[in-house]
Amino acid sequence: MKSEVQDFAAIELNQNATNVTLEPVFGGDINDCFAASGANGERVFIKANENKQVLQSEYQALSRLSQLGVQCFPSFGAYKVGPSVAMLSLEYHEFIPVDETNATQLAETLAVLHQVSSSEFGWPDHGHIGMSVQSNHWCNDWCDFFVSQRLAPQLVRAAEQGLSATATFGVERVMSNFSELVDVSNIKPRLLHGDLWTGNVAYSLTRQEALVYDPAPYYGDSEVDIAMSVLFGRLPSTFYTAYRALIPAPQDVNERESIYNIYHALNHVNLFGCSYEPLVNSLLLKLKI
C-alpha cells in the first residue's frame, strides 16, 4: 500500500516519487492517513482505504459540497483507485483543537452551513457514516426519512449483532412514536455535516479559521449535528452560546438530541460491538417511553 500512496502523492505534489516523504498520521480508525511532503516543502494530506466505497463516498460528498459553495471543509484534490487501496488527497492543515477562544467562529461557520436548504430531505448520493452504508433517498417527510433510512437499517444490523430484545423493543417504540416525540411541523431540510463529533472539528492555523472534516452530508434537521456534538464529549460552552444566538433551540431539543443520537449509538454497536448497548439504553431512558 505504501508504494501506491507514495506514487499518488508524487503526482499530487508534482514531484518524483523518490523525493516524496510519507509520515503516518494517527488518530482515526477508518482510513490510513499520511502527511506527504515534497522536496520543495509542499505538503498534502492523503487518505487510503481498502474499502474503496468509503473514500468514494467522501470524494463525492466533498465534490457536492464544493458545488454548493460550502467552504468550511479542507479543499480536496484527486481520488484514485489503486490495485489494493483507494486514495484521496486533501489540503494539508496544521490543526489545533477547538477551544473557548475559537469556538464562536466554529458556531458561526456551522450556522452558515445549516442555512443551506433543499426542498426535500436526503442527498443526491448514498454515502457512509464511518464504515457503515448510509442511504439518502429523497423524502418530503422528516419522520419517514429518519425512521426508514436512519434508525431502521441500523436496528436491523444491531439486532443481528446481538443487541438485546429490551433495547431493540425500546428503539422500535421510538420509531413508532417519532412524530409524537418530535414536532416535525417546523423542521426544514438543512445541509448537515452528518458526523459532527468533537473529533471532526478543529481550528486551522493554516487558514486561521475553524474547519470541519470527514463529512457524511445530507439535508435534514440541523439539530442532528448539534445533538451529535455532545455524544462523545462536548464542544466548548462558547460554541453552544454562539450557535444558539443564531439558531435558537427548539422546545423539544432534549427529545431530538436523544433520538438523533440513538442512530449514532446503534451505528457504534454495529461497528464496535455490543459494549455500546449501554449508550443506547441511556438514551432510551431519557425519552421515558
C-alpha positions as a printed Julia matrix, in Angstrom:
289×3 Matrix{Float64}:
   0.0    0.0    0.0
   2.71   2.49   0.92
   4.23   2.47  -2.56
   0.79   3.18  -4.07
   0.32   6.1   -1.72
   3.81   7.39  -2.45
   3.21   7.34  -6.19
  -0.19   9.01  -5.76
   1.3   11.7   -3.51
   4.08  12.33  -6.02
   1.53  13.12  -8.72
  -0.38  15.42  -6.37
   2.83  17.24  -5.4
   4.25  17.25  -8.94
   7.36  15.52  -7.65
   9.37  12.42  -8.4
   8.24   9.64  -6.04
  11.77   9.3   -4.65
  11.53  12.92  -3.44
   8.3   12.35  -1.52
   8.34  11.63   2.22
   5.34   9.95   3.85
   4.63  10.47   7.53
   1.78   8.41   9.08
  -0.91  10.48  10.78
  -2.72   8.72  13.61
  -6.0    9.47  15.34
  -8.74   7.96  13.19
  -9.91   4.36  12.9
 -11.43   4.41   9.41
  -8.62   5.3    7.0
  -4.84   5.04   6.84
  -3.67   8.65   6.73
  -0.39  10.26   5.71
   1.2   13.69   5.51
   3.14  13.68   2.25
   5.97  16.16   1.76
   7.82  17.03  -1.42
  11.4   18.2   -1.8
  10.09  21.73  -2.35
   8.41  21.77   1.08
   4.86  21.47  -0.2
   2.6   19.08   1.69
  -0.62  17.2    1.02
  -2.82  15.02   3.23
  -3.56  11.54   1.88
  -6.24   9.09   2.98
  -6.13   5.44   1.92
  -8.65   2.67   2.48
  -9.05  -0.9    1.26
 -12.82  -0.33   1.35
 -12.91   1.73  -1.8
 -16.54   2.75  -1.43
 -15.81   4.67   1.79
 -13.4    7.1    0.17
 -15.5    7.28  -2.96
 -18.38   8.46  -0.75
 -16.2   11.14   0.81
 -14.94  12.32  -2.57
 -18.5   12.53  -3.9
 -19.59  14.39  -0.77
 -16.79  16.92  -0.98
 -17.48  17.43  -4.68
 -21.16  18.12  -3.98
 -20.32  20.46  -1.11
 -17.87  22.34  -3.31
 -20.55  22.75  -5.98
 -22.8   24.27  -3.31
 -20.1   26.8   -2.46
 -19.53  25.4    1.02
 -16.08  26.43   2.23
 -15.81  25.1    5.78
 -14.08  21.87   4.71
 -10.44  21.38   3.68
 -10.19  21.6   -0.09
  -9.75  18.29  -1.89
  -7.64  17.12  -4.79
  -7.75  13.83  -6.63
  -9.39  10.5   -5.93
  -7.79   7.34  -7.3
  -8.49   3.65  -7.05
  -5.25   1.67  -6.97
  -4.64  -2.08  -7.07
  -5.12  -2.52  -3.33
  -6.5    0.76  -1.93
  -8.48   3.83  -2.85
  -6.79   7.16  -2.14
  -7.98  10.72  -1.64
  -5.8   13.82  -1.41
  -6.75  16.8    0.72
  -5.31  20.18   1.5
  -2.79  19.88   4.34
  -3.52  21.82   7.53
  -1.77  22.44  10.8
  -4.65  21.94  13.22
  -5.15  22.79  16.89
  -8.2   21.79  18.94
 -11.3   23.94  19.06
 -11.29  25.75  22.41
 -13.13  28.57  24.19
 -11.2   31.18  22.2
 -12.11  29.96  18.71
 -15.36  28.02  19.24
 -17.51  31.05  18.43
 -16.15  31.04  14.89
 -16.97  27.34  14.58
 -20.54  28.1   15.68
 -20.88  30.82  13.05
 -19.44  28.52  10.4
 -21.86  25.73  11.26
 -24.82  28.11  11.35
 -23.96  29.2    7.8
 -23.82  25.55   6.72
 -27.24  24.99   8.28
 -28.74  27.82   6.26
 -28.19  25.91   3.02
 -31.54  24.32   2.29
 -33.35  21.93  -0.03
 -36.95  21.15  -0.91
 -36.6   17.57   0.38
 -34.73  15.52   2.96
 -31.94  13.35   1.6
 -28.91  13.73  -0.66
 -28.11  13.01  -4.32
 -25.81  10.1   -3.41
 -25.86   7.34  -0.85
 -22.87   7.54   1.46
 -21.19   6.23   4.59
 -21.23   7.05   8.28
 -17.87   5.7    9.35
 -17.68   2.32   7.62
 -21.47   1.88   7.58
 -23.54   2.49   4.46
 -25.94   5.42   4.85
 -28.87   5.63   2.43
 -30.12   9.05   1.37
 -33.23   8.51  -0.74
 -35.12  11.79  -1.22
 -38.15  12.15   1.03
 -40.53  15.01   1.79
 -41.3   13.82   5.33
 -38.64  14.06   8.05
 -40.25  11.4   10.23
 -40.33   8.9    7.36
 -36.76   9.75   6.37
 -35.2    9.4    9.8
 -37.13   6.28  10.77
 -36.79   4.39   7.49
 -33.29   5.46   6.42
 -31.53   6.05   9.71
 -32.97   4.12  12.65
 -34.47   1.07  10.92
 -31.39  -0.12   8.97
 -29.12   0.32  11.97
 -31.57  -1.5   14.27
 -31.77  -4.5   11.93
 -27.99  -4.8   11.9
 -27.69  -4.22  15.66
 -30.19  -6.98  16.41
 -28.11  -9.3   14.24
 -25.02  -8.19  16.2
 -26.68  -9.24  19.47
 -28.49  -6.12  20.69
 -30.79  -7.22  23.5
 -34.51  -7.68  22.98
 -35.16  -4.94  25.54
 -33.05  -2.38  23.7
 -34.48  -3.48  20.36
 -38.02  -3.03  21.64
 -37.09   0.4   23.02
 -35.8    1.6   19.66
 -38.87   0.18  17.93
 -41.04   2.27  20.28
 -39.04   5.37  19.39
 -39.6    4.63  15.71
 -43.35   4.15  16.11
 -43.69   7.26  18.31
 -41.29   9.56  16.47
 -43.93  12.02  15.27
 -45.29  12.32  18.83
 -41.88  12.84  20.4
 -40.62  15.35  17.82
 -42.53  18.35  16.49
 -41.8   17.93  12.79
 -44.06  20.79  11.67
 -41.25  23.37  11.53
 -38.35  21.13  10.54
 -36.9   22.16   7.18
 -34.26  20.28   5.17
 -30.95  21.9    6.12
 -27.48  20.91   4.98
 -25.81  18.78   7.65
 -22.24  17.76   8.26
 -23.76  14.46   9.35
 -20.9   13.15  11.53
 -20.23  16.15  13.75
 -18.49  14.74  16.79
 -15.65  16.55  18.52
 -13.01  14.6   16.56
 -14.2   16.05  13.26
 -13.71  19.73  14.06
 -10.54  21.75  14.53
  -9.02  25.2   14.17
  -6.72  25.52  11.19
  -3.55  27.51  11.77
  -3.05  27.25   8.01
  -6.24  29.13   7.2
  -6.7   30.86  10.56
 -10.27  29.63  10.8
 -12.35  26.82  12.25
 -12.97  23.9    9.88
 -14.94  20.67   9.86
 -13.95  17.5    8.02
 -14.9   13.85   7.36
 -18.46  14.77   6.32
 -21.43  12.42   5.87
 -23.74  15.11   4.46
 -27.43  15.17   3.73
 -30.36  17.55   4.14
 -32.07  17.03   7.48
 -32.9   18.63  10.81
 -29.99  20.88  11.81
 -30.38  19.62  15.39
 -28.86  16.32  14.22
 -25.42  17.95  14.12
 -25.82  19.74  17.45
 -27.0   16.54  19.1
 -24.0   14.54  17.93
 -21.63  17.24  19.14
 -22.5   16.28  22.74
 -22.49  12.48  22.31
 -18.77  11.78  22.63
 -17.6   14.74  24.68
 -18.82  18.3   24.22
 -17.56  21.27  22.3
 -16.61  24.35  24.37
 -19.51  26.18  26.02
 -18.86  29.26  23.89
 -19.79  27.21  20.82
 -23.3   26.48  22.11
 -23.85  30.03  23.34
 -22.85  31.48  19.97
 -24.78  28.92  17.93
 -28.0   29.37  19.92
 -27.75  33.13  19.49
 -28.01  32.46  15.76
 -30.29  29.4   15.73
 -32.38  29.07  18.91
 -33.07  25.65  20.37
 -36.49  24.11  19.64
 -38.77  23.34  22.58
 -38.29  19.61  22.11
 -34.49  19.87  21.88
 -33.91  17.21  24.56
 -36.1   14.65  22.79
 -34.45  15.36  19.46
 -30.98  15.05  20.99
 -31.71  11.59  22.41
 -33.46  10.25  19.3
 -30.88  11.54  16.86
 -28.04  10.15  18.96
 -29.66   6.72  19.16
 -28.8    6.44  15.48
 -25.11   7.01  16.16
 -25.17   4.75  19.21
 -26.64   1.92  17.12
 -24.0    2.55  14.48
 -21.31   2.14  17.14
 -22.9   -1.15  18.19
 -22.64  -2.27  14.58
 -19.08  -1.05  14.12
 -17.55  -1.9   17.5
 -19.85  -4.36  19.26
 -22.47  -4.54  21.98
 -20.28  -2.76  24.52
 -22.13   0.28  23.16
 -25.56  -1.07  24.14
 -25.48   0.82  27.49
 -25.22   4.04  25.46
 -28.34   3.05  23.52
 -30.15   2.26  26.78
 -29.14   5.53  28.44
 -30.55   7.5   25.52
 -33.78   5.49  25.6
 -34.18   6.17  29.32
 -34.06   9.91  28.69
 -37.13   9.62  26.45
 -39.28   7.92  29.12
 -41.43   5.93  26.73
